[in-house]
């Protein structure tokens, strides 16, 4: 590398001033490097850090704890759980005493490391509980009141975990008895705070009599402590204590303390009392709730706007639980008042917005706005509970405007939270789910990708509720009343694709697999299929490409027009399987794997078997290697004797690989694959016990594919026989359960399964009409099944009814959508390869021996070969 030439017109200045400038720059560089040089270890320091390699682990640990530096001692303590697993006896006898000595003068880092190591030893059960209490408990208790709050909390967390496993006698003598003196006013605040938390944990370990005699007096004393921090801490432990002493003692002992603490002068104490009351609502009867708790809560809510914003944050978080717990005690006026209070919190801070630039807003105002945002976020979290509070029937009058505000809140965290709750809201509204259609569109088009990511977690379930109106008995697709849904879905995908958050894009494409169950086949074909192809061909993220490939296969699975199915298949074979880029051919193999998973065996064998095994001649080693991994699944699609000729071609391709493969990595995979193929048992045309579940599942898939074809043919014939004007036909289509487009398939595409024609006998017509009725009823039964069944069909070999996956058969839109980029082919342009005659495939030349594994994006000139096709359903 040469230094860049000086800029044009600038001469090098070697004058005195310039040289002084250079010297100053060099001095600055020297100053910068000095700390680096000083940080290097001297030979003496290196000698001190060196340890004899012949020492055992125990001896090395003892040496480092005795004579090593602090960082070496910390390393030994961090490794203490390993030493306990390897040699617990010697570790307890020789290493642990040195650890005790080191901890007396240890740094904060070593103390924190020791607390974690002691807890790990307890969790791994390296020693018995008795040995642990004898060896480690006193060390833990000794450092509970460390002057550093972080260290003290770390040891306290370890002690609270130890309390869970210690026997009662040990707890009484080692912890409870010393606690009496530790909780006295004469002790430090830190000691009393630790006592509060230990008391809360001990309550569940003793019987009620012991608690009443020994623990409750300490609890009352700490609730009356002179320090508000201690009172607040003890108040938060009253929930655990109430769980341990039962309902009666809670009413007589805990409730009076909570009432008194709720009137405390300290705001943090009042807040702790309020939160504890909300969490204990289930323990109180109706009288206690209405006469004691409700007035306290009412007073707390009224004073909350005058208090600190942190009170409002806690109140807004617990409001849903509070309204649910006090639901039966509200009068109509109180009910309305609490609802208005919630609505006010949902818009808190929005009225104060002004035109100031953010940099000009005082810091205290910015902090206040952040707290108001937290309040609105908590309100969004509690929105489903508030729907229950007002009754879903009253949603439109009482809460719709509030829901609208939350969905359009200026702060993304609020919209993110309401997006997470959207599915729960949809379920609660049930038949009224149509009321929130516009809010769904708004969140789908939200500028924040985090909001979109939260919404799409339950997008399939939300769209299903939207399509059925929340009623599982309704069969008609109702998404036709939401014309902006498809543009919103496509815009969401494009926005995710344009961002760097590919995981959101991948998840969205995976969720789009539900679309055949909620919108028509034509809408998917014209608006989504081409986009899936584009992603597979142009996107640079492999998981996104695979998600698009799988979703495309599901779209193909539910496509209702044979012409469209054939066009998609041809594009898959020509643009991926025979594509110039080896990367596209790799994606074709991924697609083949999804086809095997989603479709029947006969479908794969008919359209994809030969194009897949043709890739054994691919010039790129990575493609051949990936195909070798796929070959066992390819062979599993064959049935003997019907597919004997395909089996022979598969065996011939494998032999060629064994004989002609020059890449050592591919050859090694081929040899392993051959052994696996030899061990595989072939499936017969007839049912076998060992393959019964798989064969039954495959038969169900094949039956659905046949029904799909029969419905298309019979409905097309009905339209041809009905000599009515187009307007009448449109009216009829709107009335039918299964809406089928009026477009006829081009006559140049013959079908593989004989379909009805206008000249067939009347008896045959009756038979096929019965098939149509049977197929329609089949669709109606499976209409509302979750598309998740399809997701699991390959991973589970079970006899679960696969009828849910055909729910898309009964949906075809009346709308006529067009797209120039993915137009239905005319009769003259449709290739004849999609007739029952064989599909065209490409046999790649083998003369070129370039076996670069990851290069060679272009293949040699392909030569055409006619591949035999298997007669079966489309």
Secondary structure, 3 states (H helix, E strand, C coil): CCCCCCCCCCCCCCCHHHHHHHHHHHHHHHHHHHHHHHHCCCHHHHHHHCCCCCCCHHHHHHHHHHHCCHHHHHHHHHCHHHHHHHCHHHHHHHHHHHHHHHHHCCCHHHHHHHHHHHHHHHHHCCCCHHHHHHHCHHHHHHCCCCCCHHHHHHHHHHHHHHHCCCCHHHHHHHHHHHHHHHCCCCCCHHHHHHHHHHHHHHHHHCCHHHHHHHHHHHHHHHHCCCCHHHHHHHHHHHHHHHHHHHHHHHHHHHHHHHHHHCCCCCHHHHHHHHHHHHHCHHHCCHHHHHHHHHHHHHHHHHHHCCCCHHHHHHHHHHHHHHHHHCHHHCCHHHHHHHHHHHHHHHCCCCCCCCCCCHHHCCHHHHHHHHHHHHHHHHHHHCHHHHHHHHCHHHHHHHCHHHHHHHHCCCCHHHHHHHHHHHHHHHHHHHHHHHHHHHHHHHHHCCCCHHHHHHHHHHHHHHHHHHHHCCCCCCCCCCHHHCCCHHHHHHHHHHHHHHCCCHHHHHHHHHHHHHHHHCCCHHHHHHHHHHHHHHHHHHCCCHHHHHHHHHHHHHHHHHCCCHHHHHHHHHHHHHHHHCCCCHHHHHHHHHHHHHHHHHCCHHHHHHHCHHHHHHHHHCCCHHHHHHHHHHHHHHHHCCEECCCHHHHHHHHHHHHHHHHHCCCHHHHHHHHHHHHHHHHCCCEECCCCCCCHHHHHHHHHHHHHHHHHHHHHHHHHHHHHHCCCCHHHHHHHHHHCCCCCCCCCCCCCCCCCCCCCCCCCCHHHHHHHHHHHHHHHHHHHHHCCCCCHHHHHCCCCCCCCCHHHHHHHHHCCCCCCCCCHHHCCCCCCCCCHHHCCCCCEEEECCCCCCCCCCCCCCCCCCCEEEECCCCCCCC
